[in-house]
């Protein structure tokens, strides 16, 4: 039975492979630098695992085919990464992982869940908007979010339109 479960140490290399595969569609729209970007290191993924903020969608053989890692930014849950292997796209796995993260954040008493994303990539900004996320104006970004966005710009991600988004957990269904 396919399900969401907490990530385990043994899953971490698979998460890197999912990330590599999930990046490849970016090459088809001219964003080869994103497609070729390295996945999070095992050490970075282990930080989320150790904090209890890493989940996987496992297939019938209990192999991860999607994952989500969650940080804490400005007192809110922050989706650091959510990726699904392209072989399993279109099955609402990403949405269910986000719902899992939102339930976790609500249980922790957090008011919102945030993320940063590309505005013009159909499976990024427009997708998250359909899920209930709203764009955060640059002038309304809190200090830690500004630092995240500055680090992304330094990494070269601002070559394409990019933004921060937020979903209020009180309105999350």
C-alpha positions as CSV (number, residue, x, y, z in Angstrom):
1,X,0.0,0.0,0.0
2,X,1.4,3.4,-1.0
3,X,1.6,5.9,1.9
4,X,3.3,8.8,3.5
5,X,5.7,8.0,6.3
6,X,8.5,9.7,8.1
7,X,11.8,9.4,6.2
8,X,14.4,7.0,7.5
9,X,18.2,7.2,7.3
10,X,18.2,4.5,4.6
11,X,15.9,6.7,2.4
12,X,18.3,9.6,2.1
13,X,20.2,8.5,-1.0
14,X,16.8,7.8,-2.7
15,X,15.8,11.3,-1.9
16,X,18.8,12.6,-3.7
17,X,17.9,10.5,-6.8
18,X,14.3,11.7,-6.7
19,X,15.6,15.3,-6.6
20,X,17.9,14.7,-9.6
21,X,15.0,13.1,-11.6
22,X,12.5,15.8,-10.6
23,X,14.9,18.5,-11.8
24,X,15.1,17.2,-15.3
25,X,11.8,18.7,-16.5
26,X,13.3,22.1,-15.9
27,X,15.7,21.4,-18.8
28,X,12.8,21.1,-21.2
29,X,11.8,24.7,-20.5
30,X,15.3,26.1,-20.8
31,X,16.2,26.1,-17.1
32,X,19.2,23.7,-17.4
33,X,21.0,25.3,-14.5
34,X,18.1,24.2,-12.2
35,X,18.0,20.8,-13.9
36,X,21.7,20.3,-13.3
37,X,21.8,21.6,-9.7
38,X,23.0,19.2,-7.1
39,X,20.5,17.7,-4.7
40,X,20.7,18.5,-1.0
41,X,23.6,16.7,0.6
42,X,23.1,13.7,2.8
43,X,24.1,15.8,5.7
44,X,21.5,18.5,4.9
45,X,18.8,15.8,4.5
46,X,19.8,14.2,7.8
47,X,19.2,17.5,9.5
48,X,15.6,17.4,8.5
49,X,15.3,13.7,9.4
50,X,16.8,14.3,12.9
51,X,14.4,17.2,13.4
52,X,11.4,15.0,12.5
53,X,10.6,17.1,9.5
54,X,11.2,14.8,6.6
55,X,8.5,12.6,5.0
56,X,8.4,10.3,2.0
57,X,5.7,8.9,-0.2
58,X,6.6,5.2,-0.4
59,X,5.5,2.8,-3.2
60,X,4.1,-0.7,-2.6
61,X,7.7,-2.0,-2.0
62,X,8.3,0.8,0.6
63,X,10.7,2.7,-1.8
64,X,10.4,6.5,-1.7
65,X,9.0,8.0,-4.9
66,X,8.4,11.5,-3.4
67,X,9.5,13.5,-0.4
68,X,9.1,16.7,1.5
69,X,11.5,18.4,3.9
70,X,10.3,21.2,6.2
71,X,12.2,24.0,7.8
72,X,11.1,26.7,10.2
73,X,11.3,30.2,8.9
74,X,10.1,33.3,10.8
75,X,8.2,30.9,13.1
76,X,6.3,29.3,10.3
77,X,6.7,25.9,8.6
78,X,8.7,26.3,5.4
79,X,8.8,23.8,2.6
80,X,12.5,23.5,1.8
81,X,11.8,20.9,-0.9
82,X,9.0,18.9,-2.2
83,X,9.8,16.6,-5.1
84,X,8.2,13.6,-6.8
85,X,9.9,11.3,-9.3
86,X,8.6,12.3,-12.8
87,X,7.5,8.6,-13.3
88,X,4.9,9.2,-10.7
89,X,3.8,12.8,-11.6
90,X,0.1,13.7,-11.8
91,X,-1.0,11.5,-9.0
92,X,-1.3,14.3,-6.4
93,X,1.6,12.9,-4.4
94,X,3.1,16.4,-3.9
95,X,-0.2,17.8,-2.7
96,X,-0.6,15.0,-0.2
97,X,2.9,15.5,1.1
98,X,2.2,19.3,1.5
99,X,-1.1,18.4,3.3
100,X,1.0,16.2,5.7
101,X,3.4,19.1,6.3
102,X,0.4,21.4,6.9
103,X,-1.1,19.0,9.5
104,X,2.2,18.8,11.2
105,X,2.6,22.6,11.3
106,X,-0.9,23.1,12.7
107,X,-0.3,20.5,15.4
108,X,2.8,22.5,16.4
109,X,0.7,25.7,16.7
110,X,2.1,27.4,13.6
111,X,0.0,29.9,11.8
112,X,1.3,29.5,8.2
113,X,3.3,27.4,5.8
114,X,5.6,29.1,3.3
115,X,7.8,28.2,0.4
116,X,9.8,29.9,-2.4
117,X,9.3,29.0,-6.0
118,X,9.5,30.0,-9.6
119,X,6.4,32.1,-10.7
120,X,6.3,31.2,-14.3
121,X,6.9,27.4,-14.1
122,X,3.4,25.7,-14.3
123,X,4.3,23.0,-11.7
124,X,5.6,25.7,-9.3
125,X,3.9,29.1,-8.6
126,X,0.7,28.4,-10.4
127,X,0.4,25.0,-8.9
128,X,1.0,26.2,-5.3
129,X,-1.5,29.0,-5.9
130,X,-4.2,26.4,-6.8
131,X,-3.4,24.7,-3.5
132,X,-4.1,27.9,-1.6
133,X,-0.7,29.6,-1.3
134,X,-0.6,33.3,-2.0
135,X,2.3,35.4,-3.2
136,X,4.1,37.4,-0.5
137,X,5.0,40.9,-1.7
138,X,8.8,41.5,-1.3
139,X,8.0,44.4,1.0
140,X,6.1,42.1,3.3
141,X,8.8,39.4,3.6
142,X,9.9,38.7,7.1
143,X,13.6,38.8,8.0
144,X,14.4,35.1,7.7
145,X,12.5,34.9,4.5
146,X,14.5,37.8,3.1
147,X,17.7,35.8,4.0
148,X,16.4,32.7,2.3
149,X,15.6,34.7,-0.8
150,X,19.0,36.4,-0.7
151,X,20.8,33.0,-0.5
152,X,18.7,31.8,-3.5
153,X,19.7,34.9,-5.5
154,X,23.4,34.3,-4.6
155,X,22.9,30.7,-5.9
156,X,21.7,32.1,-9.2
157,X,18.0,31.2,-8.9
158,X,16.9,34.8,-9.5
159,X,17.7,34.4,-13.2
160,X,14.1,33.4,-13.5
161,X,11.1,35.1,-11.9
162,X,10.9,33.8,-8.3
163,X,8.9,34.6,-5.2
164,X,7.9,33.6,-1.7
165,X,4.4,32.2,-1.0
166,X,2.4,31.6,2.1
167,X,-0.7,29.7,3.1
168,X,-2.6,30.4,6.3
169,X,-3.1,27.2,8.2
170,X,-6.3,28.4,9.8
171,X,-7.8,28.4,6.2
172,X,-6.1,25.1,5.2
173,X,-8.6,22.3,4.6
